[in-house]
Amino acid sequence: MKVYDPDQPIIYTHIPKCAGTSVVQLLRQWFGPSYHKLNQDETKDILLPKVLAQDENGNWLPHVKCIHGHFNHGRGYGLPYYYPEITQYFTILRDPFDLVTSMYFFAKGRSARGEFWHRGERVDFSKLFPTVGDYLRSYPYWLFHHLPQDVTLDNYREKLSQRFVLIGIFEDMPNTLANLAAALGKPYTPLPQLNVSEYNEPVPFQLRERFYRDFPLLKLIYDFALEQHHR
């Protein structure tokens, strides 16, 4: 994996339902005012805000050390093109089947409270996907949209190793955060897991293998992250 250069900014490409709410606490402690979280207003169909990382001469700005966002190719602000000048990233992944399942229940819960928006419109998620099985079978390819868009079945190991300082594993957050702290040269502080989805219907786990067959790149990337994590 890439060796972290503290003289350059690093991007935290935050994949939904992968402990981002918990990680924010650490990033604020580690980077202070040089940490920048980019938030899109989901009630409006707008681009992700952008903080400049360089001055007009191409010098890195000292007050921008970590940029955090839901970088999303499907919405027109994916990596690497949204920040082509920044070449070091980190992220956290989880088993893609479990991740997509968790997103279903998260979106279902928000929709029941009238809080689920898509491109400026409130959406009744349960009408689109009556069950978690419906969602898994007709899964929109949103997860891949959060990954660099030049990653393919043929080059994913090379491309990920060139850019990522660390790809953490959601299922082992204590060691993931300890490894991230070590990679960035920061102190490690254990944190609780926040923003957990409530599962209120049975999950058809028999769809797991079909999901892996339908979306092989997602499984390969996760397996690569596991391999690096266990090293």
Z-matrix of the N, CA and C atoms (Angstrom, degrees):
N
C 1 1.472
C 2 1.527 1 109.87
N 3 1.310 2 116.10 1 164.34
C 4 1.461 3 121.36 2 -175.84
C 5 1.528 4 110.61 3 -70.66
N 6 1.323 5 116.96 4 141.55
C 7 1.465 6 121.67 5 176.34
C 8 1.524 7 108.63 6 -83.78
N 9 1.311 8 116.25 7 129.04
C 10 1.464 9 122.48 8 -177.59
C 11 1.521 10 111.79 9 -65.85
N 12 1.323 11 115.36 10 132.00
C 13 1.462 12 122.47 11 175.20
C 14 1.531 13 107.87 12 -108.77
N 15 1.342 14 118.56 13 105.99
C 16 1.466 15 120.26 14 -176.88
C 17 1.523 16 114.11 15 -67.73
N 18 1.321 17 117.44 16 -11.38
C 19 1.463 18 119.96 17 178.04
C 20 1.524 19 112.01 18 -81.08
N 21 1.327 20 116.97 19 -8.80
C 22 1.452 21 121.31 20 179.18
C 23 1.531 22 109.59 21 -119.45
N 24 1.321 23 118.35 22 153.48
C 25 1.461 24 119.70 23 177.81
C 26 1.522 25 111.47 24 -70.58
N 27 1.313 26 114.85 25 156.02
C 28 1.453 27 121.53 26 176.99
C 29 1.526 28 108.43 27 -122.56
N 30 1.318 29 116.24 28 145.04
C 31 1.460 30 122.29 29 178.86
C 32 1.517 31 109.56 30 -101.76
N 33 1.322 32 115.84 31 129.50
C 34 1.465 33 121.54 32 167.82
C 35 1.520 34 106.54 33 -97.18
N 36 1.323 35 117.21 34 102.72
C 37 1.455 36 120.55 35 177.44
C 38 1.529 37 107.37 36 -86.65
N 39 1.305 38 114.03 37 103.56
C 40 1.465 39 123.11 38 -169.28
C 41 1.520 40 109.80 39 -86.68
N 42 1.324 41 116.03 40 109.98
C 43 1.457 42 121.77 41 175.92
C 44 1.522 43 107.46 42 -87.01
N 45 1.323 44 118.47 43 127.20
C 46 1.471 45 120.57 44 -177.07
C 47 1.521 46 112.40 45 -56.14
N 48 1.337 47 114.57 46 147.50
C 49 1.460 48 124.27 47 177.61
C 50 1.520 49 112.59 48 65.23
N 51 1.329 50 116.14 49 30.60
C 52 1.467 51 121.31 50 177.81
C 53 1.525 52 110.28 51 -127.85
N 54 1.342 53 116.46 52 46.87
C 55 1.473 54 123.16 53 171.55
C 56 1.515 55 114.01 54 68.04
N 57 1.321 56 118.64 55 21.84
C 58 1.454 57 120.48 56 -178.66
C 59 1.513 58 113.71 57 -62.09
N 60 1.340 59 117.06 58 -36.82
C 61 1.464 60 120.27 59 179.97
C 62 1.520 61 111.00 60 -60.23
N 63 1.316 62 116.65 61 -37.18
C 64 1.463 63 120.54 62 178.55
C 65 1.525 64 111.24 63 -73.22
N 66 1.327 65 117.35 64 -41.73
C 67 1.461 66 121.33 65 -176.20
C 68 1.526 67 111.45 66 -64.61
N 69 1.334 68 117.33 67 -32.01
C 70 1.466 69 120.93 68 179.77
C 71 1.526 70 110.82 69 -53.44
N 72 1.311 71 117.40 70 -40.51
C 73 1.461 72 119.96 71 -178.79
C 74 1.524 73 111.46 72 -59.03
N 75 1.338 74 115.87 73 -43.48
C 76 1.460 75 119.15 74 179.36
C 77 1.522 76 111.83 75 -67.23
N 78 1.312 77 116.90 76 -42.31
C 79 1.463 78 119.55 77 -177.61
C 80 1.519 79 111.39 78 -63.66
N 81 1.314 80 117.08 79 -36.58
C 82 1.463 81 120.09 80 177.30
C 83 1.531 82 110.80 81 -66.90
N 84 1.322 83 116.32 82 -37.71
C 85 1.469 84 119.76 83 177.02
C 86 1.524 85 110.74 84 -66.67
N 87 1.321 86 116.58 85 -43.87
C 88 1.460 87 121.06 86 -173.78
C 89 1.523 88 113.29 87 -73.64
N 90 1.328 89 117.03 88 -41.08
C 91 1.464 90 119.69 89 -171.29
C 92 1.529 91 114.36 90 -108.26
N 93 1.315 92 116.93 91 -12.39
C 94 1.459 93 119.51 92 178.29
C 95 1.523 94 111.59 93 55.85
N 96 1.344 95 117.38 94 -136.47
C 97 1.472 96 120.03 95 -177.14
C 98 1.526 97 114.05 96 -69.55
N 99 1.331 98 118.19 97 -7.72
C 100 1.470 99 119.60 98 177.05
C 101 1.527 100 111.85 99 -88.46
N 102 1.337 101 116.56 100 3.19
C 103 1.465 102 122.48 101 172.83
C 104 1.526 103 108.30 102 -93.17
N 105 1.345 104 116.24 103 131.31
C 106 1.457 105 120.98 104 -176.80
C 107 1.521 106 109.30 105 -129.25
N 108 1.320 107 116.23 106 116.91
C 109 1.459 108 122.50 107 177.79
C 110 1.526 109 108.66 108 -99.79
N 111 1.329 110 116.06 109 120.77
C 112 1.462 111 121.97 110 -178.33
C 113 1.524 112 108.69 111 -93.87
N 114 1.308 113 117.16 112 120.04
C 115 1.463 114 121.96 113 -177.04
C 116 1.516 115 110.70 114 -117.22
N 117 1.319 116 116.08 115 129.70
C 118 1.461 117 120.43 116 173.10
C 119 1.520 118 109.21 117 -94.61
N 120 1.314 119 115.82 118 138.09
C 121 1.459 120 121.15 119 174.83
C 122 1.526 121 107.81 120 -77.58
N 123 1.334 122 116.55 121 106.36
C 124 1.461 123 120.32 122 -175.38
C 125 1.524 124 112.83 123 -66.83
N 126 1.324 125 117.39 124 -17.97
C 127 1.468 126 119.35 125 179.01
C 128 1.527 127 111.66 126 -81.04
N 129 1.338 128 116.65 127 -0.80
C 130 1.460 129 121.17 128 178.50
C 131 1.524 130 109.04 129 -132.23
N 132 1.294 131 117.35 130 147.41
C 133 1.451 132 121.97 131 178.30
C 134 1.525 133 108.48 132 -90.87
N 135 1.343 134 115.20 133 79.12
C 136 1.456 135 120.45 134 -176.80
C 137 1.519 136 109.30 135 -126.76
N 138 1.330 137 115.60 136 160.51
C 139 1.449 138 120.16 137 176.11
C 140 1.524 139 110.84 138 -72.00
N 141 1.312 140 114.86 139 159.90
C 142 1.454 141 120.93 140 175.09
C 143 1.528 142 109.09 141 -64.00
N 144 1.339 143 117.80 142 133.28
C 145 1.468 144 118.66 143 174.91
C 146 1.530 145 110.43 144 -58.65
N 147 1.306 146 116.56 145 159.05
C 148 1.461 147 119.89 146 -177.28
C 149 1.520 148 110.02 147 -135.32
N 150 1.323 149 115.94 148 132.61
C 151 1.457 150 120.78 149 174.18
C 152 1.523 151 107.35 150 -104.87
N 153 1.327 152 116.95 151 133.79
C 154 1.458 153 120.76 152 -179.93
C 155 1.521 154 110.14 153 -71.59
N 156 1.326 155 115.47 154 138.05
C 157 1.464 156 120.60 155 -179.56
C 158 1.519 157 112.43 156 -105.13
N 159 1.336 158 117.52 157 -12.62
C 160 1.454 159 121.60 158 -178.45
C 161 1.523 160 110.26 159 -131.71
N 162 1.345 161 115.31 160 155.28
C 163 1.462 162 119.16 161 173.72
C 164 1.520 163 109.56 162 -86.12
N 165 1.329 164 116.66 163 -176.19
C 166 1.467 165 120.60 164 -174.91
C 167 1.518 166 112.72 165 -66.02
N 168 1.349 167 117.44 166 -16.15
C 169 1.465 168 121.29 167 178.68
C 170 1.521 169 112.59 168 -97.44
N 171 1.336 170 116.92 169 4.26
C 172 1.464 171 120.45 170 179.72
C 173 1.508 172 114.48 171 84.95
N 174 1.338 173 117.87 172 10.20
C 175 1.464 174 120.89 173 177.66
C 176 1.525 175 110.00 174 -83.17
N 177 1.325 176 115.79 175 142.15
C 178 1.465 177 119.75 176 178.52
C 179 1.523 178 110.22 177 -68.15
N 180 1.318 179 116.16 178 135.48
C 181 1.455 180 120.96 179 178.76
C 182 1.527 181 109.61 180 -80.60
N 183 1.326 182 118.32 181 126.72
C 184 1.465 183 121.09 182 -173.40
C 185 1.524 184 114.05 183 -65.71
N 186 1.333 185 118.24 184 -19.67
C 187 1.462 186 120.31 185 -178.26
C 188 1.535 187 111.96 186 -92.41
N 189 1.350 188 116.65 187 9.71
C 190 1.473 189 120.79 188 176.83
C 191 1.521 190 107.99 189 -126.12
N 192 1.335 191 116.16 190 99.89
C 193 1.464 192 121.66 191 -178.03
C 194 1.526 193 112.89 192 -114.32
N 195 1.330 194 117.17 193 -27.07
C 196 1.459 195 120.55 194 -179.19
C 197 1.523 196 108.67 195 -143.78
N 198 1.334 197 116.08 196 125.69
C 199 1.465 198 121.88 197 178.70
C 200 1.522 199 108.24 198 -116.79
N 201 1.318 200 115.65 199 126.04
C 202 1.467 201 122.60 200 -172.73
C 203 1.525 202 108.31 201 -120.20
N 204 1.329 203 116.30 202 128.90
C 205 1.453 204 118.77 203 177.47
C 206 1.512 205 112.51 204 -164.92
N 207 1.350 206 115.18 205 161.89
C 208 1.463 207 122.07 206 170.45
C 209 1.531 208 107.36 207 -85.00
N 210 1.311 209 116.96 208 72.54
C 211 1.462 210 120.43 209 -179.41
C 212 1.528 211 108.34 210 -64.72
N 213 1.340 212 116.33 211 126.93
C 214 1.461 213 120.01 212 -166.31
C 215 1.525 214 110.08 213 -140.19
N 216 1.310 215 115.67 214 108.65
C 217 1.462 216 120.26 215 179.85
C 218 1.527 217 111.50 216 -62.10
N 219 1.325 218 117.04 217 -35.28
C 220 1.449 219 120.45 218 -179.10
C 221 1.514 220 113.15 219 -61.96
N 222 1.325 221 116.46 220 -21.37
C 223 1.462 222 121.03 221 179.01
C 224 1.526 223 112.61 222 -106.36
N 225 1.323 224 116.20 223 3.60
C 226 1.459 225 119.47 224 174.72
C 227 1.508 226 115.38 225 92.31
N 228 1.337 227 117.89 226 11.25
C 229 1.470 228 118.78 227 177.14
C 230 1.527 229 110.62 228 -136.23
N 231 1.319 230 114.45 229 56.03
C 232 1.459 231 120.63 230 -179.96
C 233 1.512 232 112.82 231 -91.94
N 234 1.317 233 114.31 232 173.55
C 235 1.459 234 121.70 233 175.59
C 236 1.529 235 108.00 234 -99.13
N 237 1.355 236 116.92 235 151.04
C 238 1.466 237 127.46 236 4.87
C 239 1.533 238 114.82 237 -88.11
N 240 1.336 239 119.14 238 -4.06
C 241 1.472 240 119.13 239 -167.54
C 242 1.525 241 113.45 240 -74.03
N 243 1.339 242 119.16 241 -21.12
C 244 1.465 243 118.58 242 -178.05
C 245 1.531 244 111.02 243 -72.66
N 246 1.326 245 116.68 244 -31.10
C 247 1.464 246 122.28 245 174.50
C 248 1.531 247 108.31 246 -133.75
N 249 1.323 248 118.53 247 68.79
C 250 1.471 249 119.54 248 -175.47
C 251 1.517 250 113.51 249 -63.69
N 252 1.336 251 116.96 250 -23.82
C 253 1.463 252 120.16 251 -178.17
C 254 1.529 253 113.19 252 -76.63
N 255 1.330 254 117.96 253 -18.93
C 256 1.466 255 121.53 254 -178.75
C 257 1.518 256 108.66 255 -97.43
N 258 1.318 257 116.09 256 126.77
C 259 1.470 258 120.68 257 -170.92
C 260 1.525 259 113.24 258 -121.05
N 261 1.332 260 117.86 259 15.22
C 262 1.467 261 119.01 260 175.74
C 263 1.525 262 109.50 261 -131.92
N 264 1.327 263 115.07 262 130.11
C 265 1.451 264 122.44 263 -175.15
C 266 1.527 265 109.50 264 -130.12
N 267 1.325 266 114.67 265 165.69
C 268 1.467 267 120.81 266 159.80
C 269 1.518 268 108.09 267 -146.47
N 270 1.313 269 115.57 268 158.63
C 271 1.455 270 121.21 269 178.35
C 272 1.515 271 109.15 270 -156.22
N 273 1.329 272 115.46 271 176.12
C 274 1.459 273 122.93 272 174.77
C 275 1.523 274 107.46 273 -129.60
N 276 1.324 275 115.37 274 133.19
C 277 1.455 276 122.03 275 179.32
C 278 1.529 277 110.15 276 -117.89
N 279 1.320 278 115.09 277 162.20
C 280 1.461 279 120.73 278 168.13
C 281 1.518 280 107.26 279 -138.07
N 282 1.307 281 116.02 280 168.62
C 283 1.460 282 119.71 281 177.36
C 284 1.531 283 108.48 282 -47.23
N 285 1.345 284 118.47 283 125.09
C 286 1.464 285 119.44 284 -172.23
C 287 1.526 286 114.40 285 -61.76
N 288 1.316 287 117.67 286 -33.62
C 289 1.464 288 119.15 287 176.62
C 290 1.528 289 110.20 288 -64.14
N 291 1.324 290 116.33 289 -45.80
C 292 1.470 291 120.43 290 -179.70
C 293 1.522 292 111.18 291 -67.15
N 294 1.324 293 116.20 292 -35.41
C 295 1.457 294 120.08 293 179.99
C 296 1.529 295 110.87 294 -64.60
N 297 1.331 296 116.03 295 -47.76
C 298 1.457 297 119.72 296 -178.77
C 299 1.521 298 110.68 297 -66.26
N 300 1.331 299 116.91 298 -36.86
C 301 1.466 300 120.76 299 175.76
C 302 1.520 301 110.56 300 -61.16
N 303 1.328 302 116.42 301 -45.04
C 304 1.455 303 120.65 302 179.16
C 305 1.518 304 111.29 303 -62.68
N 306 1.337 305 116.99 304 -38.82
C 307 1.456 306 119.93 305 178.73
C 308 1.522 307 111.11 306 -63.87
N 309 1.321 308 116.95 307 -37.73
C 310 1.467 309 119.98 308 177.67
C 311 1.525 310 110.70 309 -57.82
N 312 1.326 311 116.72 310 -49.62
C 313 1.462 312 119.33 311 -177.04
C 314 1.530 313 111.52 312 -69.77
N 315 1.316 314 116.73 313 -33.91
C 316 1.467 315 120.27 314 175.70
C 317 1.533 316 110.61 315 -62.32
N 318 1.350 317 115.62 316 -48.94
C 319 1.460 318 119.82 317 -179.32
C 320 1.524 319 111.24 318 -66.36
N 321 1.320 320 116.75 319 -38.38
C 322 1.469 321 121.11 320 178.31
C 323 1.527 322 110.64 321 -60.57
N 324 1.322 323 116.72 322 -44.51
C 325 1.464 324 120.85 323 179.58
C 326 1.515 325 112.13 324 -64.60
N 327 1.320 326 117.18 325 -43.67
C 328 1.461 327 120.06 326 178.57
C 329 1.523 328 111.24 327 -65.22
N 330 1.321 329 116.24 328 -39.14
C 331 1.459 330 119.98 329 179.80
C 332 1.526 331 111.06 330 -64.07
N 333 1.332 332 117.04 331 -39.27
C 334 1.468 333 120.34 332 179.63
C 335 1.522 334 111.34 333 -62.46
N 336 1.336 335 117.46 334 -26.42
C 337 1.467 336 121.97 335 178.27
C 338 1.529 337 111.63 336 -93.58
N 339 1.336 338 117.01 337 4.37
C 340 1.467 339 120.65 338 -178.34
C 341 1.506 340 113.34 339 73.40
N 342 1.350 341 117.32 340 24.85
C 343 1.458 342 121.43 341 -173.53
C 344 1.517 343 113.47 342 -114.11
N 345 1.327 344 118.14 343 9.31
C 346 1.465 345 119.67 344 -179.10
C 347 1.524 346 109.20 345 -98.33
N 348 1.328 347 115.01 346 118.37
C 349 1.464 348 122.06 347 -177.60
C 350 1.522 349 109.23 348 -121.17
N 351 1.322 350 115.64 349 147.77
C 352 1.465 351 121.10 350 174.43
C 353 1.521 352 108.00 351 -140.67
N 354 1.341 353 114.42 352 115.97
C 355 1.463 354 121.33 353 178.45
C 356 1.522 355 112.48 354 52.05
N 357 1.321 356 114.90 355 44.88
C 358 1.449 357 121.19 356 173.18
C 359 1.505 358 115.43 357 86.62
N 360 1.332 359 118.35 358 4.00
C 361 1.459 360 120.58 359 -179.54
C 362 1.529 361 110.15 360 -124.87
N 363 1.332 362 115.17 361 137.92
C 364 1.460 363 119.64 362 175.06
C 365 1.525 364 108.61 363 -71.70
N 366 1.339 365 116.56 364 133.65
C 367 1.452 366 122.06 365 -173.59
C 368 1.523 367 109.86 366 -120.19
N 369 1.345 368 116.43 367 136.48
C 370 1.460 369 122.21 368 171.63
C 371 1.525 370 107.10 369 -88.89
N 372 1.321 371 115.64 370 95.50
C 373 1.456 372 121.66 371 -172.47
C 374 1.523 373 111.77 372 -62.62
N 375 1.323 374 117.39 373 -36.70
C 376 1.463 375 120.81 374 -177.19
C 377 1.522 376 112.06 375 -67.37
N 378 1.320 377 118.10 376 -27.12
C 379 1.459 378 119.58 377 175.85
C 380 1.523 379 110.66 378 -72.19
N 381 1.318 380 116.78 379 -35.67
C 382 1.464 381 120.18 380 178.14
C 383 1.520 382 111.42 381 -71.48
N 384 1.342 383 115.58 382 -41.60
C 385 1.459 384 121.39 383 -176.31
C 386 1.526 385 108.35 384 -135.08
N 387 1.339 386 118.15 385 90.60
C 388 1.477 387 120.67 386 -176.20
C 389 1.527 388 113.77 387 -60.48
N 390 1.345 389 118.11 388 -30.13
C 391 1.463 390 121.04 389 -179.80
C 392 1.520 391 109.37 390 -136.52
N 393 1.322 392 115.27 391 164.84
C 394 1.457 393 119.64 392 177.25
C 395 1.519 394 110.58 393 -64.35
N 396 1.343 395 117.54 394 -31.25
C 397 1.452 396 119.76 395 176.33
C 398 1.516 397 112.51 396 -62.80
N 399 1.345 398 116.60 397 -40.28
C 400 1.469 399 120.26 398 176.66
C 401 1.525 400 110.84 399 -60.31
N 402 1.323 401 115.92 400 -41.26
C 403 1.461 402 119.90 401 -179.22
C 404 1.524 403 111.09 402 -66.29
N 405 1.336 404 116.91 403 -44.31
C 406 1.451 405 120.47 404 -178.92
C 407 1.529 406 111.78 405 -65.68
N 408 1.323 407 116.65 406 -35.99
C 409 1.465 408 119.70 407 -178.26
C 410 1.531 409 112.08 408 -73.69
N 411 1.317 410 116.56 409 -31.81
C 412 1.469 411 119.91 410 -177.69
C 413 1.521 412 110.61 411 -114.94
N 414 1.313 413 114.84 412 32.42
C 415 1.461 414 122.57 413 -174.18
C 416 1.540 415 112.68 414 -51.09
N 417 1.331 416 117.74 415 119.86
C 418 1.468 417 119.78 416 171.30
C 419 1.529 418 109.20 417 -70.81
N 420 1.307 419 116.90 418 143.28
C 421 1.463 420 119.92 419 -170.45
C 422 1.532 421 112.00 420 -80.69
N 423 1.329 422 115.96 421 47.39
C 424 1.458 423 118.97 422 -175.52
C 425 1.524 424 112.97 423 -72.37
N 426 1.320 425 117.95 424 -29.04
C 427 1.463 426 119.23 425 -176.78
C 428 1.525 427 110.95 426 -63.70
N 429 1.326 428 116.79 427 -44.79
C 430 1.458 429 118.77 428 179.17
C 431 1.526 430 111.53 429 -63.55
N 432 1.324 431 117.49 430 -27.72
C 433 1.465 432 120.26 431 179.34
C 434 1.525 433 112.51 432 -62.79
N 435 1.329 434 117.54 433 -20.02
C 436 1.466 435 121.09 434 179.21
C 437 1.529 436 112.51 435 -88.00
N 438 1.322 437 117.04 436 -1.44
C 439 1.459 438 121.48 437 -179.65
C 440 1.527 439 109.45 438 -105.68
N 441 1.341 440 118.20 439 159.02
C 442 1.463 441 119.80 440 178.32
C 443 1.526 442 111.24 441 -55.40
N 444 1.327 443 115.67 442 135.71
C 445 1.453 444 119.99 443 -169.44
C 446 1.525 445 114.28 444 -82.31
N 447 1.321 446 118.57 445 1.80
C 448 1.461 447 119.98 446 174.26
C 449 1.526 448 111.56 447 -103.77
N 450 1.331 449 117.11 448 14.98
C 451 1.462 450 122.07 449 178.09
C 452 1.523 451 108.73 450 -89.94
N 453 1.338 452 116.49 451 128.38
C 454 1.457 453 121.91 452 -177.95
C 455 1.526 454 110.14 453 -130.66
N 456 1.331 455 115.70 454 175.86
C 457 1.466 456 120.97 455 175.62
C 458 1.519 457 111.84 456 -60.30
N 459 1.323 458 117.31 457 -28.50
C 460 1.456 459 121.24 458 -176.37
C 461 1.526 460 113.84 459 -87.52
N 462 1.337 461 117.23 460 -28.34
C 463 1.472 462 118.37 461 -171.06
C 464 1.521 463 114.46 462 -121.13
N 465 1.343 464 118.58 463 7.04
C 466 1.468 465 119.82 464 -169.09
C 467 1.525 466 112.45 465 -60.18
N 468 1.329 467 118.40 466 -37.44
C 469 1.466 468 119.55 467 -179.61
C 470 1.532 469 110.86 468 -64.83
N 471 1.317 470 116.27 469 -44.44
C 472 1.461 471 120.90 470 -179.96
C 473 1.524 472 111.37 471 -65.53
N 474 1.340 473 117.31 472 -48.64
C 475 1.457 474 121.00 473 -175.93
C 476 1.536 475 111.42 474 -65.61
N 477 1.311 476 117.29 475 -41.80
C 478 1.463 477 119.86 476 179.76
C 479 1.519 478 110.92 477 -67.03
N 480 1.321 479 117.55 478 -41.34
C 481 1.471 480 121.16 479 -179.43
C 482 1.522 481 111.46 480 -66.24
N 483 1.334 482 117.04 481 -30.84
C 484 1.470 483 120.66 482 -179.02
C 485 1.513 484 112.65 483 -71.48
N 486 1.339 485 117.47 484 -29.63
C 487 1.466 486 120.00 485 -171.94
C 488 1.522 487 114.57 486 -111.00
N 489 1.325 488 117.90 487 -32.03
C 490 1.457 489 119.78 488 -169.54
C 491 1.527 490 111.59 489 -92.39
N 492 1.309 491 114.74 490 123.64
C 493 1.464 492 121.39 491 171.28
C 494 1.518 493 109.39 492 -69.88
N 495 1.333 494 115.61 493 -36.23
C 496 1.461 495 120.74 494 179.92
C 497 1.519 496 109.30 495 -159.44
N 498 1.328 497 115.76 496 140.07
C 499 1.458 498 122.54 497 167.18
C 500 1.518 499 106.13 498 -119.12
N 501 1.321 500 115.65 499 103.73
C 502 1.453 501 120.53 500 -176.12
C 503 1.523 502 112.08 501 -78.83
N 504 1.321 503 114.43 502 167.64
C 505 1.457 504 122.21 503 -178.03
C 506 1.531 505 109.04 504 -116.76
N 507 1.307 506 115.77 505 118.67
C 508 1.461 507 122.16 506 -178.92
C 509 1.517 508 111.99 507 -57.34
N 510 1.322 509 117.02 508 -38.69
C 511 1.464 510 120.83 509 -176.28
C 512 1.519 511 113.15 510 -69.42
N 513 1.318 512 117.52 511 -11.31
C 514 1.471 513 121.67 512 177.84
C 515 1.530 514 108.41 513 -134.67
N 516 1.342 515 115.57 514 63.72
C 517 1.453 516 119.67 515 -174.93
C 518 1.529 517 113.90 516 -64.05
N 519 1.333 518 120.88 517 -38.58
C 520 1.471 519 117.83 518 179.08
C 521 1.526 520 112.79 519 -56.36
N 522 1.334 521 117.16 520 -47.49
C 523 1.466 522 119.13 521 179.35
C 524 1.517 523 111.71 522 -73.36
N 525 1.322 524 117.64 523 -32.08
C 526 1.467 525 119.89 524 176.25
C 527 1.522 526 110.68 525 -60.50
N 528 1.334 527 117.04 526 -47.70
C 529 1.462 528 119.79 527 -178.56
C 530 1.522 529 111.69 528 -69.19
N 531 1.333 530 116.55 529 -35.30
C 532 1.462 531 119.66 530 176.00
C 533 1.528 532 110.28 531 -64.83
N 534 1.334 533 117.01 532 -41.60
C 535 1.463 534 120.70 533 178.17
C 536 1.527 535 111.63 534 -66.37
N 537 1.330 536 116.16 535 -38.90
C 538 1.464 537 119.65 536 178.49
C 539 1.525 538 110.28 537 -64.48
N 540 1.310 539 116.55 538 -44.09
C 541 1.467 540 119.98 539 178.00
C 542 1.523 541 110.87 540 -59.18
N 543 1.329 542 116.48 541 -43.83
C 544 1.462 543 120.15 542 179.72
C 545 1.524 544 111.07 543 -64.48
N 546 1.343 545 116.58 544 -41.77
C 547 1.461 546 120.04 545 -178.68
C 548 1.522 547 111.99 546 -64.65
N 549 1.342 548 116.23 547 -34.99
C 550 1.466 549 120.71 548 -178.01
C 551 1.531 550 113.05 549 -94.22
N 552 1.330 551 116.65 550 -3.72
C 553 1.460 552 119.85 551 -178.29
C 554 1.510 553 113.13 552 70.09
N 555 1.344 554 116.76 553 37.99
C 556 1.458 555 122.64 554 -176.86
C 557 1.531 556 110.31 555 -119.08
N 558 1.344 557 117.49 556 158.91
C 559 1.467 558 120.42 557 177.54
C 560 1.521 559 111.42 558 -73.24
N 561 1.322 560 116.30 559 142.38
C 562 1.457 561 120.82 560 -178.98
C 563 1.521 562 110.81 561 -94.54
N 564 1.325 563 115.87 562 131.28
C 565 1.458 564 122.55 563 176.47
C 566 1.519 565 108.79 564 -130.53
N 567 1.329 566 119.01 565 118.35
C 568 1.478 567 119.82 566 177.81
C 569 1.525 568 110.73 567 -60.48
N 570 1.342 569 115.82 568 143.32
C 571 1.452 570 121.27 569 -178.44
C 572 1.525 571 110.58 570 -131.47
N 573 1.341 572 116.74 571 151.52
C 574 1.475 573 119.25 572 173.56
C 575 1.522 574 110.23 573 -73.53
N 576 1.330 575 115.99 574 156.50
C 577 1.458 576 120.74 575 175.18
C 578 1.517 577 108.72 576 -86.59
N 579 1.340 578 116.48 577 125.61
C 580 1.457 579 122.61 578 -175.59
C 581 1.525 580 110.60 579 -113.76
N 582 1.324 581 116.13 580 166.51
C 583 1.462 582 122.55 581 173.72
C 584 1.526 583 111.50 582 58.33
N 585 1.327 584 116.26 583 52.29
C 586 1.456 585 122.19 584 -177.58
C 587 1.525 586 109.70 585 -89.39
N 588 1.338 587 116.78 586 134.41
C 589 1.457 588 120.72 587 179.64
C 590 1.523 589 110.65 588 -75.17
N 591 1.333 590 115.78 589 145.63
C 592 1.462 591 121.53 590 175.51
C 593 1.521 592 109.14 591 -97.44
N 594 1.341 593 115.97 592 123.18
C 595 1.460 594 121.33 593 -179.95
C 596 1.527 595 108.00 594 -91.68
N 597 1.336 596 116.78 595 112.24
C 598 1.463 597 120.07 596 -174.80
C 599 1.532 598 112.67 597 -120.14
N 600 1.337 599 116.04 598 23.01
C 601 1.465 600 121.26 599 170.86
C 602 1.525 601 107.38 600 -154.25
N 603 1.325 602 118.67 601 157.13
C 604 1.472 603 120.01 602 -177.84
C 605 1.524 604 111.74 603 -67.43
N 606 1.322 605 115.44 604 143.93
C 607 1.462 606 121.90 605 179.80
C 608 1.529 607 108.79 606 -99.54
N 609 1.333 608 118.38 607 126.85
C 610 1.476 609 120.88 608 -179.91
C 611 1.531 610 110.69 609 -78.55
N 612 1.321 611 116.17 610 81.29
C 613 1.461 612 120.23 611 -174.89
C 614 1.526 613 112.58 612 -64.18
N 615 1.349 614 117.59 613 -13.83
C 616 1.459 615 119.55 614 176.18
C 617 1.528 616 111.69 615 -66.32
N 618 1.348 617 116.46 616 -14.67
C 619 1.462 618 120.08 617 177.64
C 620 1.534 619 112.76 618 -81.95
N 621 1.322 620 117.14 619 -5.81
C 622 1.467 621 120.26 620 -174.65
C 623 1.527 622 112.16 621 -57.97
N 624 1.328 623 117.71 622 -52.00
C 625 1.463 624 120.23 623 -176.89
C 626 1.529 625 111.60 624 -65.09
N 627 1.331 626 116.81 625 -36.38
C 628 1.460 627 119.43 626 176.03
C 629 1.525 628 110.40 627 -63.19
N 630 1.314 629 116.35 628 -40.99
C 631 1.466 630 120.84 629 178.86
C 632 1.520 631 110.35 630 -59.99
N 633 1.342 632 116.94 631 -45.04
C 634 1.463 633 119.98 632 178.85
C 635 1.529 634 111.57 633 -62.09
N 636 1.331 635 117.32 634 -37.58
C 637 1.467 636 120.30 635 178.35
C 638 1.524 637 111.11 636 -68.34
N 639 1.333 638 116.29 637 -39.19
C 640 1.464 639 120.04 638 -178.02
C 641 1.523 640 112.41 639 -71.00
N 642 1.332 641 117.26 640 -30.39
C 643 1.471 642 122.10 641 -175.68
C 644 1.532 643 109.70 642 -129.52
N 645 1.348 644 116.47 643 66.63
C 646 1.471 645 119.56 644 -172.83
C 647 1.516 646 114.10 645 -64.50
N 648 1.333 647 118.54 646 -33.40
C 649 1.464 648 119.48 647 -177.88
C 650 1.516 649 111.29 648 -64.39
N 651 1.322 650 117.54 649 -38.93
C 652 1.462 651 120.43 650 178.94
C 653 1.524 652 110.77 651 -60.91
N 654 1.327 653 117.43 652 -42.76
C 655 1.464 654 120.81 653 179.50
C 656 1.520 655 111.22 654 -68.50
N 657 1.333 656 117.57 655 -39.25
C 658 1.463 657 120.46 656 178.65
C 659 1.530 658 111.46 657 -64.30
N 660 1.324 659 116.55 658 -40.73
C 661 1.459 660 119.71 659 178.78
C 662 1.528 661 110.42 660 -64.99
N 663 1.318 662 116.25 661 -42.22
C 664 1.467 663 119.39 662 178.10
C 665 1.525 664 110.84 663 -63.68
N 666 1.321 665 117.93 664 -42.84
C 667 1.465 666 120.93 665 178.89
C 668 1.525 667 110.80 666 -63.60
N 669 1.326 668 116.93 667 -37.09
C 670 1.462 669 120.40 668 176.22
C 671 1.528 670 110.39 669 -63.97
N 672 1.332 671 116.62 670 -42.65
C 673 1.467 672 120.41 671 178.02
C 674 1.527 673 110.71 672 -62.38
N 675 1.323 674 117.64 673 -40.97
C 676 1.464 675 121.20 674 177.08
C 677 1.520 676 110.53 675 -60.99
N 678 1.309 677 116.17 676 -43.94
C 679 1.465 678 121.00 677 179.85
C 680 1.528 679 110.60 678 -58.83
N 681 1.322 680 116.69 679 -47.24
C 682 1.463 681 120.33 680 179.76
C 683 1.536 682 110.85 681 -66.90
N 684 1.293 683 116.89 682 -37.60
C 685 1.476 684 121.18 683 179.92
C 686 1.522 685 111.00 684 -62.15
N 687 1.316 686 117.08 685 -42.85
C 688 1.465 687 120.27 686 -176.71
C 689 1.512 688 112.72 687 -75.15
N 690 1.325 689 117.19 688 -12.55
C 691 1.473 690 120.30 689 173.53
C 692 1.513 691 111.13 690 -73.62
